[in-house]
Amino acid sequence: MKLIVTFLIHGLAFIGLWLTAILPVFANIEGTVISTDSLTLKIYPQPNQEQAAIGSCEVGNKVIILEQAYNNQGEIWDRIRLVNLPQLEGWLSDTYVDQKQPENVSQDPYATENYYQLNQFD
């Protein structure tokens, strides 16, 4: 019995660590809806297309990305809030969201003072 309880505790702990690793949360990043396939895209209640859409958005709509998650097929989905009316919240495939990078974040991973101070180049 003790062995079974120990096994269950370790199993649950492993699952918790795994879920934490694949579900990164972002702080309200701005984005724009993009698509080459359609002018209107469906928004879903979960990060997949298994349930009926709860609404739609149009290409060019501004959104706030609240979080990101992988679905069962390994695709990245964004939980978004439309900035324009109606202020709908739901899930849209990350393929259709162009993220606006915050101005204070560099695209160059080596563009920090610490990197150049630690690695003196002649």
ABEGO torsion letter per residue (X at the ends): XAAAAAAAAAAAAAAAAAAAAABBBBBGBBBBBBBAABABBBBBABBBAABBBAEBBBBGBBBBBABBBBBAAGBBBBBBBBABOBBBBBBBBAAABBBBBBAABBABAABBAAAAAABBBX
